[in-house]
Amino acid sequence: MSNYHEKFIIGLGNPGKKYDNNRHNIGFLFIQEFAKSYNSNFLLKNKLKSNYAEFISDEVIYRMFMPTTFMNNSGEAIRAIIDWFKIEKNKLIIIVDDIDIPLGKIRVRKKGSSGGHNGLKSIINHLNSKEFLRIRIGIGSPPRIEKDKKRNTISHVLGNFSKSEKLILNEIFCKMIHALHKLNDSNENSIIEELNSFNINEL
């Protein structure tokens, strides 16, 4: 397989059935959808602190991960993945939710702060670096309740997607899968621009 390229795609989320359809688990939902389209099943890999699946398409090995560490400790799994596969951090593609981005929008950056996201914060701490590709999928903001803003935010991110929201997610996931298939070292900036300009209302 030495002639094959590899893509390491990690979706962040919380393990366990009660979190399956949470907005906070959008990274897991995307990874599962991507792997399912290739009939690839996930297996628990303790050494990677992740559920792991892989498949080959067009001479690319897609390595898919869902950390089992819980969101706030995602960096432990990312560190384990990097150490096991002996790869540089710029090989990673991290998929996360973002409460500050409207549902239906995507934001991609090659580096940056955590933006208050605890999963990204953990990765930055464990890698001692902010330079890794992250794809943030908007989940929208909760209704504003000034006196109880924190609790309202938690209930929003840990709440489940509605049926209408899932229809939007399907469109987003299709776009992302198509883009990640095309992504390579020579077109990275144009793919990032394509995803950042995605507008579900123009479909």
C-alpha positions in Angstrom: 0.0 0.0 0.0 3.1 2.2 -0.2 1.7 4.0 -3.3 -1.5 5.0 -1.6 -2.1 8.4 -0.1 -3.8 8.6 3.3 -6.4 10.9 4.7 -6.9 11.0 8.5 -10.4 12.3 9.3 -11.5 12.6 12.9 -15.0 13.5 14.0 -15.4 14.8 17.5 -18.2 13.9 19.8 -19.3 12.0 23.0 -19.5 8.2 23.0 -22.7 6.5 24.1 -26.2 6.1 22.8 -27.7 9.0 24.7 -25.4 11.4 22.8 -25.9 9.8 19.3 -28.1 12.5 17.7 -26.8 15.5 19.8 -25.8 18.6 17.9 -22.5 18.4 19.8 -21.9 15.0 18.0 -22.1 16.3 14.5 -18.5 15.2 14.0 -19.5 11.6 14.8 -22.6 11.8 12.6 -20.5 13.0 9.6 -17.8 10.3 10.0 -20.5 7.6 10.3 -22.2 8.9 7.1 -18.9 9.0 5.2 -17.9 5.4 6.3 -21.4 4.1 5.7 -21.3 5.2 2.0 -18.4 2.7 1.6 -19.9 -0.1 3.8 -17.1 0.4 6.2 -17.7 -0.6 9.8 -16.2 0.9 13.0 -14.2 -1.2 15.4 -12.9 -0.1 18.9 -9.2 0.4 18.9 -8.1 1.0 22.4 -4.5 1.9 21.4 -6.0 4.8 19.3 -8.6 5.7 22.0 -11.1 5.7 19.1 -13.6 3.7 17.1 -11.9 3.3 13.8 -12.9 2.5 10.2 -11.0 2.5 6.9 -11.7 2.1 3.2 -9.8 2.7 0.0 -11.1 4.8 -2.9 -9.2 6.1 -5.9 -5.9 5.0 -4.4 -6.5 6.9 -1.2 -6.8 5.2 2.2 -9.4 7.0 4.3 -8.8 6.5 8.0 -11.8 7.5 10.0 -11.8 8.0 13.8 -14.4 8.7 16.5 -12.5 9.3 19.8 -13.9 7.4 22.8 -12.4 9.9 25.3 -15.5 12.2 25.4 -15.3 15.6 23.8 -13.4 17.4 26.5 -10.5 15.0 26.3 -10.4 14.6 22.5 -6.7 15.6 22.5 -5.8 12.3 24.2 -7.1 10.4 21.1 -5.5 12.8 18.6 -2.1 12.4 20.3 -2.5 8.6 20.3 -3.4 8.6 16.5 -0.4 10.8 15.6 2.0 8.7 17.7 0.7 5.3 16.3 0.7 6.3 12.7 3.8 8.5 13.0 2.2 11.4 11.1 2.5 15.1 11.2 -0.3 17.2 12.6 -0.9 18.8 9.3 -2.2 15.4 8.0 -5.2 15.7 10.4 -8.7 16.8 9.4 -10.8 17.5 12.5 -14.7 17.8 12.2 -16.5 19.7 14.9 -19.7 21.5 15.7 -19.8 25.3 16.1 -22.5 27.1 18.0 -21.5 30.5 16.6 -22.1 29.4 13.0 -25.6 29.1 11.6 -26.9 25.7 10.7 -26.2 25.2 7.0 -22.9 26.9 7.0 -19.3 25.4 7.1 -16.1 27.1 8.2 -12.7 25.6 7.4 -9.4 26.9 8.8 -5.8 25.5 8.7 -5.0 27.0 12.1 -6.5 29.0 14.8 -7.7 29.1 18.4 -10.3 26.8 20.0 -13.0 29.5 19.7 -14.2 28.2 23.1 -14.8 24.7 21.8 -13.5 22.3 24.5 -12.7 19.5 22.0 -10.4 21.8 20.0 -9.0 23.2 23.2 -8.0 19.7 24.3 -6.4 19.0 20.9 -4.4 22.2 21.0 -3.2 21.4 24.5 -2.1 17.9 23.7 -0.4 18.9 20.4 1.0 22.1 21.8 -0.1 23.7 18.5 -3.0 25.4 16.8 -1.9 24.4 13.3 -4.2 21.6 12.1 -7.1 21.6 9.7 -10.5 21.9 11.3 -13.9 21.9 9.6 -16.5 23.5 11.8 -20.1 22.7 11.0 -22.7 25.3 12.2 -25.3 24.1 14.6 -26.8 27.6 15.2 -27.2 29.5 18.5 -29.8 28.6 21.1 -32.7 31.0 21.9 -31.2 33.8 24.1 -32.1 33.6 27.7 -30.0 36.3 29.4 -30.4 35.1 33.0 -29.5 31.5 32.2 -27.3 31.7 29.2 -24.8 28.9 30.2 -27.4 26.3 30.9 -29.3 27.2 27.7 -26.1 26.7 25.7 -25.5 23.3 27.2 -29.1 22.1 26.5 -28.8 23.3 22.9 -25.5 21.5 22.1 -26.6 18.4 23.9 -30.1 18.5 22.3 -31.0 16.4 19.4 -31.3 17.5 15.8 -34.9 17.8 14.5 -36.1 16.1 11.3 -35.9 19.3 9.4 -32.4 20.0 10.7 -31.4 16.5 9.6 -32.4 17.2 6.0 -30.1 20.2 6.1 -27.3 18.0 7.5 -27.7 15.5 4.7 -27.0 18.3 2.2 -24.0 19.5 4.2 -22.6 16.0 4.5 -22.9 15.3 0.8 -21.0 18.6 0.1 -18.3 17.7 2.6 -17.8 14.2 1.4 -17.5 15.4 -2.2 -15.0 18.0 -1.2 -12.9 15.7 0.9 -12.7 13.2 -1.9 -11.2 16.0 -4.1 -8.9 17.4 -1.5 -5.2 17.0 -2.1 -2.0 18.9 -1.3 -2.2 21.0 -4.5 -5.8 22.1 -4.2 -6.2 22.6 -0.4 -6.8 26.3 -0.6 -9.4 26.1 -3.3 -11.3 23.3 -1.5 -11.3 25.4 1.7 -12.7 28.4 -0.2 -15.3 26.1 -1.8 -16.5 24.8 1.6 -16.4 28.3 3.2 -18.6 29.7 0.4 -21.2 26.9 0.6 -24.7 28.2 0.9 -27.4 25.7 1.4 -30.0 28.3 0.2 -28.4 28.3 -3.2 -28.9 24.6 -3.8 
